[in-house]
Amino acid sequence: MSESHLNILQTIDSPSDLRNLKPDDLVGLCAELRQFIIDSVCINPGHLGAGLGVIELSVALHYVFNTPDDKLIWDVGHQAYAHKILTGRRDKFHTNRRYCGISGFPKMSESVYDAFGTGHSSTSISAALGMAVASQKKNEHRQHVAIIGDGSMTAGMAFEAMNHAGVAKTDLLVILNDNGIAIDKNVGALSEYLADITTSKTYNKFKNEVWNVLGVLNRLGPDARGMVQKLENAVKATLLKQSNYFESLNFRYFGPVDGHDVLHLATILRDLKDIKGPKLLHVVTVKGKGCAFAEKDKTRFHAPGLFDKQTGEMMLSKHEQDQPQNYHHVFGHTLLELARINPHIVGITPAMPTGCGLNIMMAEIPDRVFDVGIAEQHAVTFSAGLAANGLIPYCNIYSSFLQRAYDQIIHDVALQNLHVVFCIDRAGLVGEDGATHHGAFDLSFLRCIPGLTIAAPRNEEEMRNMMYTAQLENTGTFAIRYPKGRGVMKNWKTPFKQIQIGKGQLLKHGEEIAVLSIGHVGNNALVAAQDMEKQYDCRIACYDMRFVKPLDHDLLHEIMGHFGYILTVEDNALAGGFGSAVLEFMNEHDYSCKVKRLGIPDRFIEHGSLTELHKHCEYDTQSILDELITIYKSIPSNNTSIKKGVSVV
């Protein structure tokens, strides 16, 4: 639906415009909003399914609540597209997730309607409770609403927040958006519990009747209403053959209700505004609602690339089809090969089997892959328990999510020197998801932990061999970090070879300057060095260090004894990263080389394509070449000793 075909949506520049609509207009607005998102995302890739599932909820929330004075906190933020369009960003939505455009997630600095910045799951209830308590202390009268998915509700942080909210004596509304799926299908006891509630016809019939009775008793005073509520709780427990999980935490539970009936939602939300204390509204939705192929294949259309909005066919160019596979596919196929060889290998993922590639092993050996839900802390300590009893867990967690399990890495794994293999996907800059998802810090926060082996492959073959080496005996805790996106090899299924831990390798001989890189970005460095040689007849040495811990001391002694000028390149924060490790080594051993570091600067990096962001952070191929030229031109023309490869400062 193009802008010219919009009727109601084009009149909505803010929620105040929305609140001027008649109730009968809301259904039409939802249809237009749904089509607007489909039209936009099919040509400007982003998150599709989650946003389509909460169209009616988004409209009802802004229709009933006085935003931005009332606060809406969207968990994760995948589902916030309708919210953004309704809050003055319709005309900017074509820039969603683009370089210098609007963020794909709620962002406080972007709009007053984005009450809290999100991107990682399960934070909404904690944030909303904190804001509600602050308003209570300041004697402010405003509503606070946390919208959280059933996938995010599986995380311990969500339980911790509800446990606190249940005794905080603060007004708070939690809306549980229950669609039965995060990115892959939800797992665990909570998911089964929610399914029991939503599928119990007897319970739902009783719930609807009680809801109607309560509406009448509201006029007769709190005592009558309280008596019926006690009866309701008792009967609910009998019908479900278990107690209500949420009410056991002192939350008033309402639902489940149809999340696609915008008029009914508006009525319920208006009633809930007048109920004091913590309360939870259970809303049942369909991920991808209104888009047939997105409803059918919810995982694929969570965040599709370019697609045909009529057929759902993915639009891959011939160039893209001819490219090497993504690193997570290489991981998935390689782990399956290793698992066939070694029966002790198991795979662990916190709710990302498809995203990380573990679905490949899951399809063939399902009893040796564990999806633990959105629970990174548990994933790490669960892996520790598996390792303590003789298994070899490959725990695959995205770099930015691994931050959530830092204490468990230190206390439960490294301190006990357990044989856990951390496969750290999406390391470095990740592109359009932006600051909340960049894996900028893992080298820095892991490097200080005693006993870890930390490796980063430059290509798919190295990755396979690191994964093979990590499962051998006496390797201890082993971390392998690799980027989002494609590798560089089409024929990467080479025979396994053991890699000597802590040993780097020379990629290209040189004399004037040495370039030291870690991981995939070393490919940029090698191309830049080759271009430098063509342009300036200057031989630049290139080294793939492969391991940040332990560093290859022998190789570093050789390099620093030979070169006076060193350039380090990494896809990690410069603060505490690979370059810092090289500087520490140089200082400890009294070398005085001139070292320049390239990597992620000391600031949060926003969203954009990987090409744009690498250029922005100045470690794309051209930026590395420019730095090499600058270093080369700074070498004194009469300093012939450096030209001969002798270390001179």
KACOR-V716096 format. One record per run of one state. SS is the DSSP state (@ for helix, = for strand, . for the rest). FROM is the first residue (numbers start at 0). TO is the last residue. Records with the same first field share a line. If there is no record, write none. Layout:
# KACOR-V716096
SS=FROM-TO ; FROM-TO
This chain:
# KACOR-V716096
.=0-1 ; 5-7 ; 11-13 ; 18-23 ; 41-47 ; 53-53 ; 64-69 ; 74-79 ; 89-91 ; 95-122 ; 137-142 ; 149-150 ; 154-154 ; 165-170 ; 178-179 ; 181-183 ; 185-187 ; 199-199 ; 220-220 ; 240-245 ; 249-250 ; 258-260 ; 272-276 ; 284-290 ; 296-305 ; 307-312 ; 314-316 ; 321-324 ; 341-343 ; 349-351 ; 356-357 ; 364-364 ; 371-374 ; 388-390 ; 414-419 ; 425-426 ; 428-432 ; 436-437 ; 439-440 ; 447-451 ; 455-458 ; 470-476 ; 481-484 ; 486-503 ; 508-511 ; 517-520 ; 536-538 ; 544-545 ; 549-551 ; 560-563 ; 573-576 ; 588-592 ; 600-608 ; 616-619 ; 634-638 ; 643-648
@=2-4 ; 8-10 ; 14-17 ; 24-40 ; 48-52 ; 54-63 ; 80-88 ; 92-94 ; 123-136 ; 151-153 ; 155-164 ; 188-198 ; 200-219 ; 221-239 ; 246-248 ; 261-271 ; 291-295 ; 317-320 ; 326-340 ; 352-355 ; 358-363 ; 365-367 ; 375-387 ; 398-413 ; 433-435 ; 441-446 ; 459-469 ; 521-535 ; 552-559 ; 577-587 ; 609-615 ; 620-633 ; 639-642
==70-73 ; 143-148 ; 171-177 ; 180-180 ; 184-184 ; 251-257 ; 277-283 ; 306-306 ; 313-313 ; 325-325 ; 344-348 ; 368-370 ; 391-397 ; 420-424 ; 427-427 ; 438-438 ; 452-454 ; 477-480 ; 485-485 ; 504-507 ; 512-516 ; 539-543 ; 546-548 ; 564-572 ; 593-599
